[in-house]
């Protein structure tokens, strides 16, 4: 396997990260904050219970939903509409089309990451906090919990972020629908103006014709 393939993958991820907005877009996202709040609220789930079971049973369905929503997005509108929202402008660094595509890719990556973390957690479940808590903890137990508890925290956070991202995905489709509605409204208004101009020209021609006959 050549380094060119790795460079191609890195280039694609770099383009996606740039279009999405980078670290600032993630850290300032309301969905990211909502997932963090839920993770703190549900601390007993990832600290005292087998949290990975929820992720493995729920996330494949959510990934399927995201892929289906992305397919709907790609088929939305006509070629003229997709052409209007594509291409960079002088004001924006990235086109709306690439932004919404990067958003869906971000959600898919978060969901797949949560599944991978859950698989790791289930594989090493004997090292997870739920399997270690005892009346008295040894030094070795404390050492394991010192890394497994943060791992469980981050893993369950990614799971909740993936769930909340479903709301973000539907919001993305709604946003595109709003763009399409505005585009169709503009077209309809232009058509009405064209008809008004056409009618006005016909009326003027008739009046001019009558004057000539007189």
C-alpha positions as CSV (number, residue, x, y, z in Angstrom):
1,X,0.0,0.0,0.0
2,X,1.6,3.3,-1.1
3,X,1.8,6.5,0.9
4,X,-0.3,8.1,-1.8
5,X,-3.4,6.3,-0.5
6,X,-2.8,7.6,3.0
7,X,-2.2,11.1,1.7
8,X,-5.5,10.9,-0.2
9,X,-7.4,9.9,3.0
10,X,-5.7,12.6,5.0
11,X,-6.5,15.2,2.3
12,X,-10.2,14.2,2.4
13,X,-10.4,14.4,6.1
14,X,-8.6,17.7,6.1
15,X,-11.1,19.1,3.6
16,X,-14.1,17.8,5.6
17,X,-12.7,19.3,8.8
18,X,-12.2,22.7,7.2
19,X,-15.7,22.7,5.7
20,X,-17.2,21.7,9.0
21,X,-15.5,24.6,10.8
22,X,-12.8,22.8,12.7
23,X,-12.4,22.5,16.5
24,X,-14.2,25.8,17.1
25,X,-17.4,24.5,15.4
26,X,-17.3,21.4,17.6
27,X,-16.6,23.1,20.9
28,X,-19.2,25.8,20.4
29,X,-21.9,23.4,19.1
30,X,-25.1,23.3,21.2
31,X,-25.4,19.6,20.4
32,X,-21.9,19.0,21.9
33,X,-22.9,20.9,25.0
34,X,-26.2,19.0,25.3
35,X,-24.4,15.6,25.1
36,X,-22.0,16.8,27.8
37,X,-24.8,17.8,30.1
38,X,-26.6,14.4,29.6
39,X,-23.3,12.6,30.2
40,X,-22.9,14.3,33.6
41,X,-26.5,13.7,34.4
42,X,-26.2,10.0,33.6
43,X,-22.9,9.5,35.4
44,X,-24.1,6.3,37.1
45,X,-24.7,4.7,33.7
46,X,-21.1,4.9,32.5
47,X,-19.5,4.5,36.0
48,X,-21.5,1.6,37.5
49,X,-23.1,-0.1,34.6
50,X,-22.2,-1.9,31.3
51,X,-22.6,1.3,29.2
52,X,-21.3,-0.3,26.0
53,X,-24.4,-2.5,25.7
54,X,-26.6,0.5,24.9
55,X,-24.2,1.8,22.2
56,X,-23.8,-1.6,20.4
57,X,-27.6,-2.2,20.4
58,X,-28.7,1.3,19.4
59,X,-26.1,2.9,17.2
60,X,-26.2,0.7,14.1
61,X,-29.9,1.8,13.6
62,X,-28.9,5.5,14.0
63,X,-26.1,5.1,11.5
64,X,-28.6,3.7,9.1
65,X,-30.9,6.6,9.7
66,X,-28.0,9.1,9.1
67,X,-27.1,7.4,5.8
68,X,-30.7,7.4,4.7
69,X,-31.0,11.1,5.6
70,X,-27.9,11.8,3.6
71,X,-29.3,10.0,0.6
72,X,-32.4,12.2,0.8
73,X,-30.2,15.3,1.0
74,X,-28.3,14.3,-2.1
75,X,-31.5,13.8,-4.1
76,X,-33.1,17.0,-2.8
77,X,-34.1,19.7,-5.3
78,X,-33.3,19.9,-9.0
79,X,-30.0,20.4,-10.8
80,X,-30.5,24.2,-10.9
81,X,-31.0,24.3,-7.1
82,X,-27.9,22.2,-6.4
83,X,-25.9,24.4,-8.8
84,X,-27.0,27.5,-6.9
85,X,-25.9,26.3,-3.5
86,X,-22.6,24.9,-4.8
87,X,-19.4,26.8,-5.4
88,X,-17.5,29.2,-3.2
89,X,-18.5,32.8,-3.0
90,X,-16.4,35.9,-2.3
91,X,-17.8,36.2,1.3
92,X,-17.8,32.6,2.4
93,X,-14.8,30.3,2.4
94,X,-16.9,27.2,1.8
95,X,-20.1,26.7,-0.2
96,X,-23.4,25.9,1.5
97,X,-23.4,22.6,-0.3
98,X,-20.1,21.5,1.1
99,X,-20.9,22.7,4.6
100,X,-24.1,20.6,4.8
101,X,-22.2,17.6,3.3
102,X,-19.4,18.0,5.9
103,X,-22.0,18.2,8.7
104,X,-23.5,14.9,7.7
105,X,-20.0,13.3,7.4
106,X,-19.2,14.6,10.9
107,X,-22.3,13.0,12.4
108,X,-21.5,9.7,10.7
109,X,-17.9,9.8,12.0
110,X,-19.1,10.5,15.6
111,X,-21.6,7.6,15.4
112,X,-19.0,5.2,14.0
113,X,-16.5,6.3,16.7
114,X,-19.0,5.6,19.4
115,X,-19.4,2.1,18.1
116,X,-15.7,1.5,18.0
117,X,-15.3,2.8,21.6
118,X,-18.1,0.5,22.7
119,X,-16.5,-2.5,21.1
120,X,-13.2,-1.7,22.9
121,X,-15.2,-1.3,26.2
122,X,-16.9,-4.6,25.8
123,X,-13.7,-6.4,24.9
124,X,-12.0,-5.1,28.0
125,X,-15.0,-5.1,30.2
126,X,-13.1,-6.7,33.1
127,X,-11.1,-3.5,33.2
128,X,-14.1,-1.2,33.2
129,X,-15.3,0.4,36.5
130,X,-18.5,-1.7,36.6
131,X,-16.3,-4.8,37.0
132,X,-13.9,-3.4,39.6
133,X,-16.0,-1.6,42.2
134,X,-15.6,-3.5,45.5
135,X,-15.9,-2.8,49.2
136,X,-12.2,-2.4,49.3
137,X,-10.1,-1.4,46.3
138,X,-6.5,-2.5,45.9
139,X,-3.7,-0.3,44.5
140,X,-4.0,-2.1,41.2
141,X,-7.7,-1.6,41.1
142,X,-7.3,2.2,41.6
143,X,-4.7,2.3,38.9
144,X,-7.1,0.6,36.4
145,X,-10.0,2.9,37.3
146,X,-7.7,5.9,36.9
147,X,-7.8,5.3,33.1
148,X,-10.9,3.2,32.6
149,X,-13.2,5.8,34.3
150,X,-12.1,8.6,31.9
151,X,-12.4,6.2,29.0
152,X,-15.9,5.3,30.0
153,X,-16.8,9.0,30.4
154,X,-15.5,9.9,26.9
155,X,-17.0,6.8,25.3
156,X,-20.5,7.4,26.7
157,X,-20.2,11.1,25.8
158,X,-19.5,10.2,22.2
159,X,-22.6,7.8,22.3
160,X,-24.8,10.6,23.6
161,X,-23.3,13.1,21.1
162,X,-24.1,10.6,18.3
163,X,-27.8,10.3,19.5
164,X,-28.2,14.1,19.7
165,X,-26.6,14.4,16.2
166,X,-29.8,12.8,14.9
167,X,-31.6,16.0,15.8
168,X,-28.8,17.9,14.1
169,X,-29.2,15.7,11.0
170,X,-32.9,16.4,10.7
171,X,-32.2,20.1,11.3
172,X,-29.8,20.0,8.4
173,X,-32.4,18.5,6.1
174,X,-34.9,21.2,7.3
175,X,-32.3,23.9,6.5
176,X,-31.9,22.6,2.9
177,X,-35.6,22.5,2.6
178,X,-35.7,26.1,3.6
179,X,-33.1,27.0,1.0
180,X,-35.2,25.2,-1.6
181,X,-38.4,26.9,-0.6
182,X,-36.7,30.3,-0.8
183,X,-35.3,29.4,-4.3
184,X,-38.8,28.3,-5.5
185,X,-40.3,31.5,-4.0
186,X,-37.8,33.6,-5.9
187,X,-38.5,31.7,-9.1
188,X,-42.2,32.1,-8.7
189,X,-41.9,35.9,-8.1
190,X,-39.7,36.2,-11.1
191,X,-42.3,34.3,-13.2
192,X,-45.0,36.6,-12.0
193,X,-43.0,39.7,-12.8
194,X,-42.2,38.3,-16.2
195,X,-46.0,37.7,-16.8
196,X,-46.8,41.3,-15.6
197,X,-44.2,42.7,-17.9
198,X,-45.5,40.6,-20.8
199,X,-49.1,41.7,-20.1
200,X,-48.1,45.3,-19.8
201,X,-46.3,45.1,-23.2
202,X,-49.3,43.5,-24.8
203,X,-51.6,46.3,-23.5
204,X,-49.3,49.0,-24.8
205,X,-49.1,47.3,-28.2
206,X,-52.9,47.2,-28.4
207,X,-53.2,50.8,-27.4
208,X,-50.6,51.9,-29.9
209,X,-52.4,49.9,-32.6
210,X,-55.7,51.6,-31.8
211,X,-54.1,55.0,-32.0
212,X,-52.7,54.2,-35.4
213,X,-56.1,53.1,-36.7
214,X,-57.6,56.4,-35.6
